[in-house]
């Protein structure tokens, strides 16, 4: 019987959408439907389990699922023993301590002797211990942001994305204590067949991630400027240069990193490049 891996992902929400989009970009078909709790891919040896995000680390640790996609904040808070095999670069957020805008708290040390409401007591406790802050942790499971206004706590520690929720509840961010993104986790005891499937998945993910970090660039260059222009374009090995129908001109093709894209585009223009086209890359295999 052919082996498959079971992959646990969040059944609903932003993390679920981002995870499913990643598999789509990797060319893996996942059938989804309202209320559906599992799905078998028709073109990749994987079965998908749709679970609550808090349950995913435990399912992977116990071997009910071989792999899972979960936020680092949920994973660390769970304390489960799994392998983190890949940072995925999406669903980024931060865990922050926030207080009422009416309070004169300025430094984290101002929380000494105060109470903090949170759904992340493990992460918060580690932070407080590391910084020598003595505060009471009031663990609650939801609606953390209203705790100060109803007198339940002096501060909160909760997930922040844009900060709009804090603002609408009269809170201000005091300190960011943990940065999180989605990660791919694995059961430490994968057998060789399942490890092979994981390696194939990681190869596809790396190709998709690398493509997002680069742009494909095509431009026209006068031949007497080629040396200067190709020196700017590093490419994967070196730029591709092809003659144009117009004598004395060439077409130059290359790849630029997103991080230094605009700086190099400006340098290319200054060096004499014309007709610069920039194209997104869907997949990139190095």
NUTIMAR-147499 format. One record per residue (C-alpha): residue in one letter; y, z, x. Coordinates in pm, whole numbers, plus 50000, padded with zeros to 5 digits. Each point is the difference from the previous one (the first is absolute). Layout:
aYZX;...
! end
This chain:
x500005000050000;x503444990750133;x502195029450091;x503385006049837;x502695025850063;x501525021249726;x503795001450022;x501955026249807;x503554991649894;x502495016249766;x499324989949640;x503674995949905;x503465002150147;x501894984750291;x497305007350257;x497434982749779;x502194969149965;x500684998450374;x496305004550082;x498884972749762;x502694976850138;x498705006250352;x496474990249901;x501374969149828;x501844990150318;x496755005350189;x498294975149769;x497835026549832;x499584996449624;x500175032249796;x499604998549624;x502165025949828;x500415009849638;x501405028149790;x497815030850028;x497714983850254;x498625024850254;x498044976650229;x499934963750101;x497764979450227;x501694972750205;x498584965349949;x500824987650351;x499845030650230;x497285026750037;x502005027649836;x499975020849685;x503285015849893;x500285034349838;x503235008149812;x500735037250036;x502765026149995;x501674999550340;x499375037350053;x496254994049963;x499724971450250;x499785020450326;x497215021549855;x498034970049876;x500214984050344;x499095032350183;x496955004749775;x498904963750045;x500324991149632;x502494974150125;x499764984850347;x503694991350028;x503195009249820;x503704992849991;x502165030849960;x503415013250096;x500105020050325;x501645028649810;x497045002449760;x497504997250285;x501585026950217;x500485023349704;x496334996049904;x498745011050341;x496964977349961;x498144987950309;x500214962150001;x500934973550255;x503434983649973;x499244964350107;x503224981349916;x503615007049908;x500864974649729;x503794999850009;x500655002949624;x500655027749746;x502245017450251;x501695032449904;x500965033550145;x499285035949907;x503255019349999;x501395034349928;x502844998549748;x502345025949853;x502605001549727;x503264982850094;x501755031849892;x498245021150264;x501545003850345;x496714994150183;x500634978850309;x497065006150235;x496285004849932;x500385035150142;x502145008249696;x496735000449803;x498815032150167;x499085024449725;x500334973649730;x497394983049778;x499054963050012;x498184981749722;x497674971950108;x496824980749932;x499394998550377;x499435036050113;x497934990450306;x502584976350150;x502905023049911;x498195030550137;x499354982450331;x503674990450024;x501225035249925;x497605015350254;x501014975150267;x503695008249954;x499595037549956;x501325000149644;x498785027049762;x500154987649643;x497875004149688;x498144968249900;x499734996149623;x497304973949936;x500444979049685;x498384967349901;x502834980849836;x503714998449910;x500835015950334;x503614988049990;x500975022649707;x498865032250172;x503435010350137;x501824993349670;x497645022249798;x499995027950258;x496424994850114;x500914994550365;x502974997650236;x498904966450137;x497364973149961;x497864979650236;x499064966749847;x499544962950060;x503234980050036;x500254962249988;x503564989949909;x501455034549934;x501074991149645;x497735026649844;x501605026950215;x503464988149906;x499254999549627;x498765035950019;x503005013450190;x498155003150330;x500844991050359;x497594992750282;x499985027750260;x497294988450240;x497364972750022;x496775016350118;x497374972549976;x500034962049991;x497224982249817;x498614965349940;x496764986349861;x497025002050235;x496494986049991;x497475028050044;x496264999050062;x497035023149980;x499175010250360;x496314991949948;x500144962849919;x496774982050091;x500174968750223;x499884975749705;x502905016949824;x501925002750326;x499634962450039;x501514994849654;x502835023850087;x500694980550320;x500244967749796;x502425016849760;x502125013450287;x500164965050150;x501384986149674;x502495028549959;x501254995450358;x500524962749936;x502045007349688;x502075027450167;x500714979150309;x501164971149782;x502495022449818;x501515010450333;x500674964050108;x501814968549885;x499124963650073;x503014981250137;x500554962350022;x503134985250155;x501444968550152;x501225001350357;x501684975450237;x497664993750293;x502585011250254;x500035034249829;x496225004349972;x499615023050299;x502605024449868;x498654998949645;x496325004050091;x500915029250225;x501315018349692;x496834992549800;x497045019050136;x497564989749726;x496375011050000;x499494982350334;x502834974850031;x502044978849757;x498664966649878;x502324970950092;x499664965649836;x502304969650037;x502104989549700;x500554964049890;x503565003250129;x500024994950376;x501095030150202;x498935025749739;x496895021149945;x498565022249728;x499175035250118;x497555022549813;x499445036750074;x499535035049858;x502545028350009;x499565037049940;x501845012949695;x501565028050209;x501954976450228;x500284970649761;x503774999349937;x500975006150361;x497854970850118;x501144976849721;x503605005350111;x499004993850363;x498214967849900;x503104987049822;x502165008450301;x497504981650224;x500334968049793;x497205002049742;x500624982549667;x498264997249665;x498285033850034;x497335006249734;x498415034149949;x496675002649817;x498025031249897;x496525002850150;x497165008249762;x497315008050260;x500175003250378;x496915003150219;x500665009450361;
! end
